């Protein structure tokens, strides 16, 4: 059963291609003196600003901001990583900001949805908590001597795709509100699989390195 879950695809696998497209922008920012930590903080600010607009702006099409913000956030996350690795900007502070920024950005973007039709508050809170747990589990992999785990099927990029698509469809006023709770239930189940995959993946990696 675990092997079946661990083989499930994740959008994270497209990251190398995405980074390749963003490399010219990254190199340009490096020449301008922009740092990886500044980009990380920009992504965090974008997430909180977008969450505040979704929560307080009454316009029906406010959810159209969600896919835009999620795409820009993914781009910024890719850029800060390339700045750190390819332009000698790796720092301990950067590692802390990167991990904290991910969970805080998720919370800022997704919790406001709990106040909108179809997004039941208990489901959204559970999704945010399990998303945090999945990222924590990924970090624990590095703490116990394995790699930082990014196993799917509901990693950060996958969550961004799901909620970005929901934001787009709802922002266009398509009648999908009745199916939203069922989709959220599926996201919860896949998040649980993700936590299990990351924990088992780290332990399997450790067993392989000692055999």
N, C-alpha and C positions, 0 to 999 in steps of 0.2 A: 504493500500500500504506500509506504513512504517513497519507494522508487518511482511510483506513478506520479505522486504529488511533486517530487523534486524535478521530474522531467517536464513539468508544465512550463510553457514559455512565459517570458516576461519582457515587457517593453525595454527594460534595462539593457537587454542584449543589443539594442540599436544605438547605445551610447557612443561607441567608437565612431560610427558614421556621423552622428550628430556633432561630436567634437571636431571631426575633420572639417565640417562646414563652418564651424565657429572659430577655427584656428586663426584665420586672417584678422578677425575682430579682436581675438585675444592678443595676438602679437601687436596690434595697433594700440590696445590699451596699455600693454606693458611699456611700449615706447613713450607713452604719455605719462608714465609714472603711476598708473592706477594699480593698487595692490589687491591681492586675493581677498584680504579681509574686508576691504572697502566694498568689493563686489558682493561678498557674503552678507554684509550689513544692508546693502541696497536691496537684495532679494528679500530680506526680512522686513524691511520697511515697506516694500511693495505689497507683501502678503498682509500686513496689518492694515495698510491703507485700503486695500481691496476689500478685506473683511469688514472694515468699518462702513464702507460705502454700501455693501450688500445688506448690512444690518440696519442702516439708518436711512438710506435713500429709498423713497417709496415708488420710484419709477418701475414699471413692470419689467422693463428690459435690463434691469441692473445685473441680472445673472449673465448677460453677455460679456461682462467684465471678467467673469471667472475663467473661461478658457484662455482669454488673452493673458491674464495675470499668471496662470499656471504655465503657459508656454514660455513667457518671458522669465519666470522663475526658474524653469528647467534650464533655459539658456544661461542664465546667470550662474546657476550651480555648476554647469559644465565649464563655464569660463573661469570661475574661481579655482576649480580643481586644476585646470591647465596652467593657470598663472602660478599656482603653488608648485606643481611638478616640473613644468617646462621652463620656468623663469626664476627658479631658485627662491621661491617665496614661502616654502614650508616653514611653519612655526607651530609651537604648542598651542598658542592662542588661537591660531587658525583652525587647528583640529577641533578645539572645544567649540568655537563659533560655528563650525560647519555642522557638527552633530546637534548642538542646541538649536541652531537656526532651522534645521529640518523639522524638528518636532514642534517648535514654536510657530513656524510658518504653516504647517498642517493645521494646527489648532486655530490659528487666526483666520484661515481660509474656510475651514469646514464647519467649525462650531456655529458661526452665524446662520448657516443653512438650517439649523434646528428650529429656527423661528419662522421658516417658510412652509407653505402647504406641501404636504407629502413627506417632508423630512422630519420624521418623528424624533423629538428630542432624545429619548432613551437610545434609539438606534445611532444617532449621530454622536452622542457621548461615547457609546461603546466603540464605535469605529475609530474615533480619535484616540481613545485609550489603547485599543489594540494596535493602532498604527504606531503609537509611542513604544509599546512593548516590542513590536517587530523591529524597530530601529535599535532599541536597547539590546535585543537579542543579537542583532548584527554586530554591535560594538563588543558584546561579551565574547564573541568569537576571537577578536583580536586580543582581548584581555587574557584568555586562557592559552594563547600561543598559536591559534589558527589565524586565518586572514579575517578581515572585516567582511562579514557575510552580506551578500545582496540577493540571496535566493528569493524567488517569487513564490506564488503567482500574484501577489498583491503588494509589490514594493512601491516606493515613492512615485516612480514614473507611471506605474499602472493605476495608482490612485488618481494621479493627475489626469490621466486619460479618461477614466470613468467619470470623475466629477466635472471635468472640462466639457465632456460630451453632454452630460446632464444640464450643465449651465447653458450650453448652446441651444439645446432643444427646448428647454423651458423658457429661455430668454426670447426665443422665436415664437413663444406662446403655443407650442404644439401640445396636444392633449395627452401628456404622458404621466401626469401627476398620480393616477391610480396605480401605476406599476412601480413608482419610485420606492415604496417600502419593500417590495420584493427584491428589487435590485440592491438596496441597502443590506438586506439579509444575506444576499449572495456575497457582497463585499465583506461582510463580517466573517462568513465561513472561509473565504479565501485568505483573509487576514490571519485567521487561526492557523490555516495550513502554512502560511508564510512563517509564522513564529516557530512552528514545529520544524519546518524545513531548515530554517537558519540554525536552530539549536542542533539538530541532528547533523546538518552539514558540517558545522564546526567540529563536532565530536568525531565524525567520520574522517575529516581532514587530519585531526590529531592522531587517530589510530593509524592512518596511512603513513604519516611522517615517522611513526615510531616502529613500524613493522619492517 
